[in-house]
Amino acid sequence: MVQRERVSIKIVLSISLALLFAPISCDNESNHSDSDDDSQSQFELNEHALDTRPFFMGATGFQISFEDPYPVFDPAYLDGLIDLASIHQDFYGIPWLEFASGDPLPSAWLEKMSALKNFADELGFPVFLSITPLDSSTRANLAPLAQNDGNGNLVLTYDWTSTCINPATDPLGETVKAAYKNYALWMVDFFEPKFANIGTEINLFYHFCGNEPFSGMIDIVNAAYDSIKDAHADLPVLVSFQIDMLWDYEDDACQPDPIPCLEANLAVMEPIKRDLFGISTYPLGFKNTIGYVPEEHFSGIAERVSEPLAIAETGYNSGSVIIETPHGSDNCVTYLTSSHDEQLGYLKFLLTEAKRLNMPFVIWWSIRDYLPKALEASCPCPEDLEPMWCLAMNSFDFETELMLRFFGHVGAIYNDGSEKEAHSLWKEWLRKPLD
């Protein structure tokens, strides 16, 4: 039995491993016209795919493994699919105490950074580095404290500070500020990136915590910016913003005209120092609420900020998100509807807008699915699938499975390496020479 349920989704991610889901009533139907419901034609806006492109094209290479509690990064996953290596350090915490004191860094953490560096070196492309002071699972806490355990393994301590810490007033504030400044510069020196994002989805801290704590967080990020620019004056440094939240698409008070909400949110972000305006966006969530992806999704921001836009992370699921609710039942609930045509349409819109707005790079979150093809838009778990996958999916709590299914099928190729419709379009653009 399959039933459909409309939900409002606020993406709180970076691979980020974070989503908020707030149900809305089923009678809150979109006013968007039926003519826009066709999944691909809705994205067929301005065509600017000429002979060249101004932007690098990258992806994370992120995969999951039953043998490793941390993400797996393998250069083979990205072979022939990128010309910019996205190094997204949102998984291994930060040695806050050592970066504040100058003491030797934990060996287990250094091993993780060395593995990421080797991954980037094997790819052989310029690097886009993304770091953040925030915890990927909530964006309302600081990144976990990274330490060695008694056996030399990496151990992460979450919630080691208060939620929504105000660095300007908290006793740990100065320690955190010094540590993050030193960490950011160390990461830039170590990875030697072409572009550096030092505040992944930084606006989510504001959305969850409010003005006063966010003002203190701005001070932390700005201190890191100054430190990096003093040492690397020509390096483009950015922070990224979760623009689905900047637009507040899912706030009824911001509809049907979200421009005032966008402008108010952008005003709060204005004091953050940056050379580029980094964008994080996963439109499937709000598209299932308001019914469409607005034509001005990117251009509306470009018209209101002074620096160039860049796509720090994005993706669009190629299949609907259907979950057995509760686990072990035959009640399959469709939480998000999508298709290969929708994914292809969004990718076309994204790349043509990136060219039109002269963006320097576009990062597709995971170019290869990290869930098996048989799990795409399937419920219950297919009987012919490797049992470990079904066991794992049924063991997760609802929010974790929802997150995994949302991000698990955003690739342009399937987990087994076979191609989706979006693959040809991605490769067509990748073959274009850089301006």
matplotlib code that plots the C-alpha trace (Angstrom):
import matplotlib.pyplot as plt

x = [0.0, 1.4, 0.0, 1.1, 1.8, 2.7, 5.4, 7.3, 11.0, 13.7, 17.1, 19.6, 22.5, 25.7, 26.2, 25.6, 23.7, 20.9, 17.2, 14.3, 10.8, 7.7, 4.3, 1.9, -1.8, -2.9, -5.3, -2.5, -2.2, 0.1, -1.4, 1.1, -0.6, -1.1, 1.0, 4.1, 3.6, 5.4, 8.6, 11.1, 9.4, 9.2, 13.0, 13.4, 14.1, 16.9, 19.2, 22.8, 24.7, 27.1, 30.6, 32.4, 31.6, 32.9, 32.7, 34.6, 32.5, 33.0, 31.5, 32.5, 33.0, 31.1, 30.0, 29.0, 30.3, 29.2, 32.8, 33.7, 31.7, 33.0, 32.4, 34.4, 36.2, 37.5, 38.9, 37.4, 34.0, 34.8, 36.8, 36.0, 33.3, 34.9, 37.6, 37.4, 37.9, 35.4, 37.0, 34.1, 35.5, 32.2, 32.7, 35.8, 35.3, 37.9, 40.7, 39.5, 41.6, 44.9, 44.3, 43.6, 46.6, 49.2, 49.6, 50.3, 47.2, 45.5, 47.2, 43.9, 42.5, 45.7, 45.4, 41.9, 43.1, 46.1, 43.7, 41.5, 44.7, 45.8, 42.3, 42.6, 46.1, 45.1, 42.3, 44.8, 42.5, 42.3, 40.6, 37.5, 37.8, 34.8, 35.0, 32.7, 32.7, 29.3, 28.1, 26.7, 23.8, 22.1, 24.1, 23.0, 26.0, 29.8, 31.5, 32.4, 35.6, 38.1, 40.4, 42.3, 40.9, 43.1, 43.8, 44.7, 41.3, 39.4, 36.7, 34.2, 32.5, 29.3, 27.5, 30.8, 29.5, 26.0, 23.5, 23.4, 26.5, 27.1, 30.8, 30.7, 29.6, 30.3, 33.5, 34.7, 34.2, 37.8, 39.1, 36.7, 37.6, 41.3, 41.0, 38.8, 41.1, 44.1, 42.2, 41.0, 44.5, 46.0, 43.4, 44.2, 47.9, 47.5, 45.1, 46.3, 42.8, 41.8, 38.7, 38.0, 34.6, 35.2, 31.5, 29.4, 25.7, 26.5, 23.0, 21.4, 23.0, 21.1, 17.8, 18.0, 19.7, 18.8, 20.6, 22.8, 24.6, 24.9, 26.6, 29.3, 29.5, 30.1, 33.1, 34.6, 34.2, 35.5, 38.6, 39.3, 38.8, 41.3, 43.9, 43.6, 43.7, 46.7, 48.6, 46.9, 45.8, 44.8, 42.8, 39.0, 37.4, 33.7, 31.1, 28.1, 24.4, 21.5, 19.5, 16.3, 16.2, 17.3, 14.2, 12.0, 9.9, 8.2, 7.2, 3.6, 4.3, 6.8, 4.3, 3.3, 6.1, 9.3, 11.4, 11.0, 12.0, 15.0, 16.1, 15.7, 17.8, 20.5, 20.8, 21.6, 24.3, 25.9, 28.6, 30.1, 33.4, 33.6, 34.9, 32.2, 28.6, 28.5, 25.2, 23.9, 20.5, 18.5, 15.3, 13.3, 12.4, 10.7, 9.5, 7.3, 5.8, 5.3, 5.0, 7.9, 11.4, 11.2, 12.9, 14.7, 16.0, 19.6, 19.2, 17.2, 20.2, 22.7, 20.7, 21.0, 24.6, 27.8, 30.0, 29.7, 27.6, 29.1, 27.4, 29.1, 26.7, 23.5, 21.6, 18.2, 16.9, 16.1, 13.3, 10.6, 11.4, 9.2, 9.5, 7.9, 6.2, 6.6, 9.4, 8.2, 4.8, 3.4, 2.5, 4.7, 4.4, 5.6, 7.2, 8.7, 7.9, 10.5, 11.7, 14.6, 13.0, 12.8, 16.4, 17.5, 15.4, 16.9, 20.4, 19.7, 18.4, 21.4, 24.0, 22.5, 22.0, 25.6, 26.8, 24.5, 25.5, 29.2, 29.7, 33.3, 32.3, 29.4, 29.5, 27.0, 26.9, 27.4, 27.7, 27.3, 24.4, 25.4, 22.4, 21.8, 19.7, 17.1, 16.3, 15.3, 11.6, 11.1, 9.1, 9.2, 12.9, 13.3, 13.7, 16.4, 18.6, 21.7, 20.2, 22.7, 21.0, 17.5, 18.7, 20.5, 17.5, 15.1, 17.4, 17.6, 15.2, 12.8, 14.8, 18.0, 16.4, 14.6, 18.0, 19.7, 17.0, 16.9, 20.6, 21.1, 19.9, 21.0, 23.8, 24.0, 25.1, 23.8, 25.7, 26.7, 28.2, 25.4, 24.2, 21.1, 19.6, 21.4, 24.8, 24.8, 24.0, 26.7, 29.3, 28.2, 28.9, 32.1, 33.4, 33.0, 36.3, 36.6, 36.4]
y = [0.0, 3.4, 6.7, 10.2, 12.8, 16.4, 17.7, 20.9, 20.4, 22.7, 21.4, 21.9, 20.2, 20.2, 16.6, 17.9, 15.2, 17.4, 17.9, 19.4, 18.1, 20.0, 18.6, 21.0, 20.6, 18.8, 21.7, 24.1, 23.7, 25.6, 28.4, 27.7, 27.1, 23.6, 24.5, 24.6, 21.2, 19.4, 18.5, 19.3, 22.2, 24.1, 24.4, 25.2, 28.9, 30.8, 28.7, 29.9, 26.8, 28.1, 26.8, 27.6, 27.7, 30.1, 27.6, 24.6, 21.5, 19.4, 16.9, 15.4, 11.8, 10.9, 7.3, 5.3, 1.9, -0.7, -1.2, 2.4, 4.7, 7.7, 8.6, 6.9, 9.0, 7.2, 8.9, 6.2, 7.6, 10.8, 9.5, 11.7, 13.6, 16.7, 19.3, 20.7, 18.5, 19.3, 18.6, 18.9, 18.6, 18.3, 14.8, 14.6, 17.4, 20.0, 19.7, 22.9, 22.7, 22.0, 24.7, 27.2, 26.2, 25.3, 21.8, 18.9, 17.9, 14.5, 11.9, 10.2, 13.4, 14.2, 10.8, 11.7, 15.0, 13.3, 10.8, 13.6, 15.3, 12.1, 11.8, 15.3, 14.7, 11.5, 13.4, 15.9, 18.8, 22.2, 22.0, 23.6, 23.4, 23.6, 23.9, 25.2, 26.0, 24.3, 20.8, 19.2, 17.5, 20.6, 23.7, 25.0, 23.6, 24.0, 21.2, 18.3, 18.2, 15.9, 13.8, 10.6, 7.8, 5.5, 3.3, 6.1, 6.2, 9.3, 10.1, 13.0, 14.7, 16.4, 19.1, 20.0, 23.5, 24.8, 24.8, 28.2, 29.4, 33.1, 33.4, 37.1, 36.2, 32.5, 31.8, 29.6, 32.3, 33.6, 30.0, 29.1, 32.2, 31.7, 28.0, 28.5, 31.2, 28.9, 25.8, 27.7, 28.9, 25.4, 23.8, 26.3, 25.8, 22.1, 21.7, 24.6, 25.2, 27.3, 28.4, 28.2, 28.1, 28.9, 28.9, 26.1, 27.0, 29.7, 31.3, 28.2, 29.2, 32.4, 30.8, 28.4, 30.7, 34.3, 37.6, 37.7, 34.4, 34.9, 38.2, 36.4, 33.7, 36.4, 37.6, 34.1, 33.7, 37.2, 36.6, 33.4, 35.4, 38.1, 35.5, 33.7, 36.8, 38.1, 35.0, 34.3, 37.6, 36.3, 33.3, 33.6, 33.1, 32.6, 31.4, 29.5, 30.2, 27.8, 29.9, 27.9, 29.3, 32.8, 32.8, 31.3, 29.6, 27.5, 30.3, 31.2, 34.7, 35.0, 33.9, 34.6, 37.2, 36.1, 39.0, 41.0, 38.0, 37.4, 41.0, 41.0, 37.8, 39.1, 42.3, 40.1, 38.4, 41.6, 41.9, 38.6, 39.1, 37.1, 37.4, 35.1, 34.4, 30.6, 28.8, 25.6, 24.6, 21.4, 22.6, 19.3, 20.0, 23.4, 22.4, 19.8, 22.5, 25.5, 23.4, 24.8, 26.2, 30.0, 31.4, 34.0, 31.3, 32.3, 35.6, 37.2, 36.9, 37.9, 41.2, 41.9, 41.2, 42.7, 39.6, 36.8, 33.7, 30.3, 26.9, 25.4, 22.4, 21.3, 18.3, 17.0, 13.5, 11.4, 9.5, 10.0, 9.6, 6.7, 5.3, 2.4, 4.1, 2.6, 0.2, -3.4, -2.4, -2.4, 1.3, 3.1, 6.9, 9.2, 12.2, 13.8, 13.3, 13.5, 11.8, 11.5, 14.2, 16.6, 16.0, 16.6, 19.7, 21.2, 20.4, 22.2, 25.2, 25.2, 25.1, 27.6, 30.0, 29.4, 30.4, 33.4, 34.7, 34.0, 31.8, 30.5, 26.9, 24.5, 21.6, 18.8, 17.1, 13.5, 12.8, 9.1, 7.7, 6.3, 4.1, 1.1, 1.6, -0.9, 1.5, 4.4, 5.2, 1.7, 0.5, -1.8, -2.8, -5.1, -8.8, -9.3, -6.5, -7.4, -8.2, -5.8, -2.8, -3.7, -4.5, -1.1, 0.9, -0.8, -0.2, 3.6, 6.0, 7.8, 11.1, 9.2, 7.1, 10.2, 12.0, 9.0, 8.5, 12.3, 12.5, 8.9, 9.3, 12.8, 11.4, 11.6, 8.0, 5.1, 3.5, 0.7, 3.2, 3.0, 6.3, 8.3, 10.8, 13.7, 12.1, 13.1, 16.7, 16.9, 15.5, 17.8, 20.8, 19.3, 18.9, 22.7, 24.5, 27.0, 30.6]
z = [0.0, -1.0, 0.2, -0.4, 2.3, 1.7, 4.0, 4.4, 4.3, 5.5, 4.4, 7.2, 5.5, 4.3, 3.2, 5.8, 7.4, 8.5, 7.6, 9.4, 8.4, 9.5, 8.3, 6.7, 6.2, 3.0, 2.1, 1.7, -2.0, -4.3, -6.4, -9.1, -12.4, -13.8, -16.9, -14.7, -13.2, -16.0, -14.3, -17.0, -18.8, -15.5, -15.6, -19.2, -18.7, -20.4, -22.6, -22.4, -23.1, -25.7, -26.5, -23.2, -19.5, -16.8, -14.0, -12.7, -12.1, -9.0, -6.5, -3.2, -4.1, -0.9, -0.3, 2.7, 3.9, 6.4, 7.3, 8.1, 10.4, 8.4, 4.8, 2.1, -0.5, -3.6, -6.6, -8.8, -8.0, -9.8, -12.7, -15.8, -14.0, -12.5, -12.9, -9.4, -6.3, -3.5, -0.1, 2.4, 6.0, 7.9, 9.3, 11.5, 14.0, 15.0, 17.6, 19.2, 22.3, 20.4, 17.8, 20.7, 22.7, 20.0, 21.4, 19.0, 17.0, 17.6, 15.5, 14.6, 13.3, 11.3, 9.7, 8.4, 7.0, 5.3, 3.8, 2.4, 1.1, -0.6, -2.1, -3.6, -4.8, -6.6, -8.4, -9.7, -9.9, -8.1, -4.7, -3.4, 0.4, 2.7, 6.5, 9.2, 12.9, 13.1, 13.7, 10.5, 12.3, 13.7, 12.6, 16.1, 17.9, 17.4, 15.4, 17.6, 19.6, 17.9, 20.1, 20.3, 22.4, 24.4, 21.4, 19.0, 17.3, 16.5, 19.0, 18.5, 21.5, 20.5, 22.6, 24.3, 24.4, 24.9, 22.0, 20.3, 22.0, 22.0, 21.5, 22.5, 26.1, 26.7, 28.8, 25.9, 23.3, 23.0, 23.0, 20.2, 18.2, 18.4, 17.7, 14.6, 13.2, 13.6, 12.2, 9.1, 8.3, 8.9, 6.6, 3.8, 4.2, 4.2, 1.3, -0.8, -2.3, -5.3, -3.4, 0.4, 2.1, 5.8, 6.9, 5.5, 5.6, 8.2, 8.1, 9.6, 13.0, 12.7, 11.7, 14.7, 17.3, 16.6, 16.3, 19.4, 19.1, 15.3, 15.8, 17.9, 15.2, 12.6, 14.6, 14.6, 10.8, 10.1, 12.2, 10.2, 7.0, 8.1, 9.1, 5.7, 3.6, 5.5, 4.5, 1.1, -0.3, -3.7, -2.5, -3.0, 0.4, 0.8, 3.2, 2.0, 2.7, 2.7, 0.3, 0.6, 4.1, 3.0, 0.8, 3.5, 0.9, 3.5, 5.8, 5.0, 6.1, 3.2, 0.5, -2.2, -2.4, -0.6, -1.7, 1.5, 3.6, 1.4, 1.7, 5.5, 5.8, 3.4, 5.6, 8.6, 6.5, 5.2, 8.0, 7.0, 5.1, 1.9, -1.7, -3.1, -2.1, -1.6, -2.2, -0.7, -2.1, -2.4, -4.1, -4.0, -0.4, -0.9, -4.4, -2.8, -0.6, -2.9, -6.1, -8.2, -8.2, -8.8, -11.9, -9.7, -7.2, -8.1, -10.0, -7.2, -4.9, -7.5, -8.0, -4.2, -3.3, -4.6, -4.9, -7.5, -6.6, -6.5, -6.0, -2.9, -2.9, -4.5, -5.7, -6.7, -6.1, -9.2, -7.5, -5.0, -1.3, 0.0, 3.5, 5.3, 8.2, 10.7, 10.0, 9.6, 8.3, 4.8, 5.1, 2.5, 2.7, -0.1, 1.5, -1.6, -5.2, -7.9, -11.1, -13.5, -15.6, -12.7, -11.8, -15.4, -15.6, -12.4, -13.6, -16.9, -15.0, -12.6, -15.3, -17.6, -14.7, -13.5, -17.0, -17.2, -13.8, -14.5, -11.4, -10.8, -9.8, -9.4, -6.9, -7.2, -3.8, -4.8, -8.5, -7.7, -5.7, -2.3, -2.1, -4.4, -7.5, -6.2, -3.3, -5.5, -5.0, -3.6, -0.6, 1.1, 0.8, -2.2, -1.4, -4.0, -2.5, -0.5, 2.9, 4.7, 3.0, 4.1, 7.6, 7.8, 6.4, 8.8, 11.8, 11.3, 13.0, 10.8, 10.5, 9.6, 6.9, 5.5, 5.3, 3.7, 1.1, 0.3, -0.4, -1.5, -5.0, -6.1, -8.3, -12.1, -12.1, -10.0, -7.2, -9.6, -12.1, -14.7, -16.1, -15.5, -17.9, -16.0, -16.7, -20.4, -19.6, -17.0, -19.3, -22.1, -20.0, -18.6, -22.2, -22.7, -22.2, -19.4, -20.4]

ax = plt.figure().add_subplot(projection="3d")
ax.plot(x, y, z, "-o")
ax.set_aspect("equal")
plt.show()
